[in-house]
Amino acid sequence: MSWNFALILFILLLVTGVIWGLDVAVWRRRRRQRVADVMAHYDAIAAGPAEVVAQERERALEEARHVPWWIEYGVSFFPVILFVFVLRSFVVEPFRIPSGSMLPTLQSGDLILVKKYSYGMRLPVLDRKVIETGQPARGDVIVFRYPVEPEVDYIKRVVGLPGDEVAYLDKRLFVNGQEIKHERADEYFEPDRMLYTTRYQEHLGDVDHSILLDERNYQALGPITNFPFRDQCEYARNGVRCKVPEGHYFVMGDNRDNSQDSRYWGFVPDQNIVGKAFFIWMNFSDLGRIGRFD
């Protein structure tokens, strides 16, 4: 179990929740009792100047009502942490795109939202699916924990489903023996590499989306690690052919010549999937990018 943000948030939720619960059940009642005792004590005092008695009474009441700073902060932050925890664990979670592997769909610096409930409800921290709500579809853009380094989040497009045969040969994509056609659109300027690359429109599943591809340059494909189910893939000089195991997915970046994906490190297990990316909520360099994407 890695010390990630979800675990830290869960610990904060537990600590503040315990403080909030004890305050509601025990400490708040004790403070009220102390206040009542002080009021009863000074109400019974008849001697002494009225102004002095009133000042002493006010000081005593202030001490009786006093809440230690750690209780005050715990009680104040608990609802906020609870809201963020539930929202982030079960509804949506924000991510930042760190590279250009999903160009032109997503750019480096895009801040996106990911639906956590699209493919099932998972227990926070334990990351165990308890309610099934759906399965990734071909063409979905998903965020997942990188199988080679699970503490790192990746984002790619689903190309192959469990049981599919996926082939990428001579820079052409085939799924179950059928070529996924793409049509030339225009020239796209890659801001990360400061050059133009040809953009194509591709129809994958129910999704029409753009890809970047330089059909003239040779692309060497080979495994960068001995990944699970490596025997389900055959590498050749002109590409790779894989049979997707059950419970796994074959993913690729839309920037086909500049994406390390399933062609290099294998399949994404279902338990590694975080959710479905669906919305760009901010890009500080280009506000016009805010909105939905396919």
Backbone torsions as a table, in degrees:
resi	resn	phi	psi	omega
1	MET	NA	116.0	-175.7
2	SER	-84.9	151.9	178.8
3	TRP	-82.4	75.3	-179.7
4	ASN	-101.1	-177.8	-175.9
5	PHE	-62.7	-38.4	-179.6
6	ALA	-61.6	-40.9	179.8
7	LEU	-69.0	-42.3	178.1
8	ILE	-61.3	-43.4	179.2
9	LEU	-63.2	-38.5	179.3
10	PHE	-65.2	-41.7	178.8
11	ILE	-64.3	-43.5	177.1
12	LEU	-61.2	-39.1	178.1
13	LEU	-62.9	-43.0	179.3
14	LEU	-63.3	-47.5	-177.3
15	VAL	-62.9	-51.0	-178.8
16	THR	-67.7	-32.7	178.6
17	GLY	-66.1	-40.5	177.4
18	VAL	-64.3	-44.1	178.7
19	ILE	-61.5	-45.5	179.6
20	TRP	-61.4	-44.4	-178.9
21	GLY	-64.6	-43.5	178.2
22	LEU	-66.3	-35.5	178.7
23	ASP	-65.5	-43.2	179.9
24	VAL	-67.0	-41.6	-172.8
25	ALA	-85.2	-31.7	-170.8
26	VAL	-126.8	-62.6	-167.9
27	TRP	-65.0	-38.9	-179.4
28	ARG	-63.8	-39.7	178.6
29	ARG	-64.8	-38.7	178.5
30	ARG	-66.4	-38.9	178.5
31	ARG	-64.0	-41.8	177.8
32	ARG	-61.6	-39.8	-179.9
33	GLN	-66.2	-39.6	177.9
34	ARG	-62.9	-41.4	178.5
35	VAL	-62.5	-44.2	179.8
36	ALA	-63.2	-39.9	178.9
37	ASP	-64.0	-42.0	179.6
38	VAL	-63.5	-45.4	-179.4
39	MET	-62.8	-41.3	179.4
40	ALA	-65.1	-37.9	-179.9
41	HIS	-63.6	-48.7	-176.1
42	TYR	-76.6	-25.8	174.8
43	ASP	-66.4	-26.0	-178.8
44	ALA	-84.7	-12.6	-179.6
45	ILE	-81.0	125.7	179.5
46	ALA	-109.5	-22.1	-175.2
47	ALA	-88.8	159.1	175.0
48	GLY	96.4	155.4	178.0
49	PRO	-59.1	138.5	-176.4
50	ALA	-60.7	-39.1	-177.8
51	GLU	-66.2	-41.3	179.4
52	VAL	-66.2	-44.9	179.9
53	VAL	-60.9	-41.1	-179.8
54	ALA	-63.6	-41.2	178.9
55	GLN	-65.3	-45.1	178.4
56	GLU	-62.6	-40.1	178.6
57	ARG	-61.9	-41.9	-179.3
58	GLU	-66.0	-41.5	177.7
59	ARG	-63.1	-43.0	179.6
60	ALA	-64.0	-40.0	178.1
61	LEU	-65.7	-39.3	178.9
62	GLU	-62.3	-41.9	177.2
63	GLU	-66.3	-38.3	-179.9
64	ALA	-67.4	-33.5	-179.6
65	ARG	-84.9	-9.7	-173.6
66	HIS	-57.3	132.5	177.6
67	VAL	-114.2	124.0	177.6
68	PRO	-56.2	148.6	-174.6
69	TRP	-59.1	-36.0	-177.0
70	TRP	-72.0	-28.2	173.8
71	ILE	-73.4	-42.9	-179.2
72	GLU	-60.4	-46.2	179.8
73	TYR	-68.2	-42.2	179.9
74	GLY	-60.6	-46.5	179.6
75	VAL	-65.6	-38.6	-178.3
76	SER	-69.6	-40.6	-174.5
77	PHE	-84.3	-20.2	-176.0
78	PHE	-55.7	-49.4	179.7
79	PRO	-62.0	-36.6	-179.8
80	VAL	-66.8	-47.0	-179.8
81	ILE	-64.7	-38.9	177.9
82	LEU	-61.7	-43.9	179.3
83	PHE	-62.2	-48.1	-179.5
84	VAL	-63.3	-41.1	-178.7
85	PHE	-63.0	-47.1	-179.8
86	VAL	-66.0	-44.7	-179.3
87	LEU	-61.0	-47.4	-176.2
88	ARG	-72.5	-31.3	-175.8
89	SER	-83.4	-33.6	-170.8
90	PHE	-122.8	-13.9	-174.3
91	VAL	-115.1	-77.7	179.7
92	VAL	-137.0	153.2	176.9
93	GLU	-136.4	136.1	-179.8
94	PRO	-84.9	147.0	175.4
95	PHE	-140.8	159.4	176.5
96	ARG	-116.0	133.9	178.4
97	ILE	-79.2	118.2	-173.4
98	PRO	-92.9	-12.7	-173.4
99	SER	-145.5	-179.4	-178.5
100	GLY	-99.8	20.6	-176.3
101	SER	-69.1	-17.7	179.3
102	MET	-107.9	14.4	173.4
103	LEU	-61.2	145.8	2.1
104	PRO	-90.1	0.7	-177.6
105	THR	-64.4	-48.5	-178.7
106	LEU	-128.3	136.4	-179.8
107	GLN	-104.5	156.8	172.8
108	SER	-59.6	127.5	-178.0
109	GLY	102.0	-11.9	175.1
110	ASP	-64.8	135.2	173.5
111	LEU	-103.5	117.8	-171.2
112	ILE	-117.2	163.6	173.1
113	LEU	-111.7	142.9	-178.7
114	VAL	-122.9	127.1	176.8
115	LYS	-75.8	119.2	-177.2
116	LYS	-81.8	-17.0	-173.3
117	TYR	-100.2	0.4	-174.7
118	SER	-63.0	-37.5	-174.2
119	TYR	-118.0	21.5	178.1
120	GLY	126.4	152.8	176.7
121	MET	-93.8	126.3	-177.7
122	ARG	-115.2	147.3	176.0
123	LEU	-69.1	128.7	178.7
124	PRO	-59.2	149.9	178.4
125	VAL	69.2	-55.5	178.2
126	LEU	-69.7	-26.9	177.5
127	ASP	57.9	40.6	179.3
128	ARG	-106.5	126.2	-178.2
129	LYS	-71.7	128.3	-179.3
130	VAL	-116.6	-22.9	178.3
131	ILE	-133.4	127.3	179.1
132	GLU	-88.0	124.3	179.3
133	THR	-120.5	-8.3	-179.4
134	GLY	160.9	175.1	179.9
135	GLN	-127.4	150.6	176.0
136	PRO	-57.8	141.8	177.5
137	ALA	-108.8	156.3	177.9
138	ARG	-61.6	126.5	-177.9
139	GLY	103.8	-14.5	178.2
140	ASP	-66.5	144.1	171.3
141	VAL	-97.0	119.6	-174.1
142	ILE	-122.5	150.7	170.0
143	VAL	-102.8	136.7	-177.0
144	PHE	-149.7	162.5	175.0
145	ARG	-81.9	124.4	-177.3
146	TYR	-56.8	118.0	-175.6
147	PRO	-56.4	-32.3	-179.3
148	VAL	-74.5	-31.8	-177.1
149	GLU	-142.4	82.2	-168.5
150	PRO	-59.3	-19.9	178.8
151	GLU	-77.5	-4.7	179.7
152	VAL	-104.8	133.7	178.0
153	ASP	-92.9	136.6	176.5
154	TYR	-119.7	159.5	173.5
155	ILE	-133.4	127.9	179.9
156	LYS	-148.8	178.0	177.7
157	ARG	-104.7	136.7	178.8
158	VAL	-72.4	124.7	179.0
159	VAL	-111.5	-43.6	-177.4
160	GLY	-120.2	135.1	177.4
161	LEU	-96.8	167.5	178.0
162	PRO	-53.9	128.7	-179.8
163	GLY	92.7	-13.3	179.4
164	ASP	-72.5	153.5	167.3
165	GLU	-107.1	119.1	-177.8
166	VAL	-112.7	131.0	176.9
167	ALA	-129.5	136.8	173.8
168	TYR	-124.3	97.8	-171.6
169	LEU	-125.4	127.7	-179.7
170	ASP	52.8	38.9	178.0
171	LYS	63.7	27.8	174.5
172	ARG	-123.0	137.9	-175.5
173	LEU	-98.3	131.3	176.9
174	PHE	-125.6	135.0	174.9
175	VAL	-124.8	118.6	-177.5
176	ASN	54.2	41.5	175.3
177	GLY	84.5	-8.3	-179.1
178	GLN	-104.0	130.9	179.7
179	GLU	-72.9	135.1	174.7
180	ILE	-86.3	106.8	-173.6
181	LYS	-71.1	148.5	172.0
182	HIS	-140.4	144.2	-178.6
183	GLU	-116.2	139.2	-179.9
184	ARG	-63.6	134.5	-179.4
185	ALA	-110.6	-66.2	-177.6
186	ASP	-164.1	-172.5	175.6
187	GLU	-97.6	133.2	-175.4
188	TYR	-116.5	132.9	179.4
189	PHE	-87.0	119.0	178.4
190	GLU	-86.3	110.2	-177.5
191	PRO	-66.0	-29.5	-179.1
192	ASP	-68.9	-38.1	-176.0
193	ARG	-105.3	-5.3	177.3
194	MET	57.7	47.2	176.4
195	LEU	-152.9	167.2	-179.8
196	TYR	-96.1	139.8	176.8
197	THR	-133.1	148.6	-178.7
198	THR	-72.5	132.8	176.7
199	ARG	-100.3	137.8	177.7
200	TYR	-124.7	154.1	171.7
201	GLN	-99.1	128.7	-177.6
202	GLU	-123.4	141.1	176.3
203	HIS	-108.6	111.3	-176.6
204	LEU	-125.0	112.5	-174.8
205	GLY	65.0	-126.1	177.9
206	ASP	-99.6	13.6	-172.9
207	VAL	-115.9	128.6	168.9
208	ASP	-99.1	124.7	-176.5
209	HIS	-147.7	168.7	-179.1
210	SER	-97.4	147.4	172.2
211	ILE	-131.5	159.0	172.6
212	LEU	-109.6	135.2	-175.3
213	LEU	-157.1	131.6	173.6
214	ASP	-108.9	98.2	-174.3
215	GLU	-71.9	-11.9	-176.2
216	ARG	-84.7	-28.0	-175.2
217	ASN	-92.6	139.7	178.0
218	TYR	-73.5	139.3	178.9
219	GLN	-121.8	114.4	179.6
220	ALA	-82.1	125.9	178.8
221	LEU	-113.4	136.0	178.5
222	GLY	-168.1	154.4	-178.4
223	PRO	-68.9	136.9	176.7
224	ILE	-96.8	-5.9	177.8
225	THR	-156.0	159.1	177.4
226	ASN	-84.2	78.3	-171.6
227	PHE	-75.7	159.4	176.4
228	PRO	-58.3	141.9	-177.7
229	PHE	63.1	31.1	177.2
230	ARG	-58.7	-29.7	-178.7
231	ASP	-70.7	-8.4	177.7
232	GLN	-86.3	1.1	-179.0
233	CYS	-121.4	140.9	175.9
234	GLU	-119.6	121.3	179.6
235	TYR	-100.7	139.3	177.1
236	ALA	-137.0	174.6	-177.8
237	ARG	-62.3	-32.0	-175.9
238	ASN	-98.5	7.2	177.1
239	GLY	152.3	-152.2	-175.4
240	VAL	-145.3	147.7	176.1
241	ARG	-130.6	128.9	-176.6
242	CYS	-132.6	146.2	170.1
243	LYS	-103.3	118.7	-173.9
244	VAL	-76.4	122.3	-179.4
245	PRO	-69.2	161.9	175.1
246	GLU	-62.5	141.2	179.1
247	GLY	76.0	12.8	-178.7
248	HIS	-133.7	165.6	-178.5
249	TYR	-137.3	149.4	176.6
250	PHE	-104.4	123.0	-174.9
251	VAL	-123.5	152.7	177.4
252	MET	-142.4	154.2	173.4
253	GLY	-83.6	153.0	178.8
254	ASP	-72.3	-22.9	174.7
255	ASN	-87.4	81.3	-164.2
256	ARG	-59.8	-30.7	-178.9
257	ASP	-88.5	-8.8	-175.1
258	ASN	-136.8	54.1	179.2
259	SER	-145.2	123.1	170.5
260	GLN	-87.0	115.1	-173.7
261	ASP	-144.4	-155.5	-175.1
262	SER	-59.6	-20.2	177.0
263	ARG	-65.5	-22.3	-175.7
264	TYR	-111.6	-36.3	-173.2
265	TRP	-124.5	10.7	170.3
266	GLY	94.9	-152.1	-167.3
267	PHE	-98.2	157.2	177.3
268	VAL	-99.8	116.1	176.6
269	PRO	-67.1	148.6	-179.8
270	ASP	-56.4	-37.6	-177.0
271	GLN	-70.0	-11.7	178.5
272	ASN	-86.9	-11.6	-174.4
273	ILE	-75.5	129.3	179.8
274	VAL	-89.7	-42.7	-179.9
275	GLY	167.5	-175.2	-177.1
276	LYS	-100.4	122.9	176.8
277	ALA	-75.9	137.7	-174.9
278	PHE	-145.6	-12.9	-171.4
279	PHE	-150.4	134.5	170.6
280	ILE	-94.0	114.0	-176.7
281	TRP	-97.2	-11.8	176.6
282	MET	-168.9	143.2	165.0
283	ASN	-143.7	108.8	-172.5
284	PHE	-65.8	-18.5	178.6
285	SER	-89.0	-20.6	-177.2
286	ASP	-152.2	93.0	-177.7
287	LEU	-65.2	-19.1	179.8
288	GLY	-69.1	-11.5	-179.2
289	ARG	-82.9	-7.9	-178.7
290	ILE	-64.1	130.9	178.4
291	GLY	145.0	-177.0	-179.3
292	ARG	-77.1	163.0	176.2
293	PHE	-148.9	162.6	177.7
294	ASP	-111.8	NA	NA
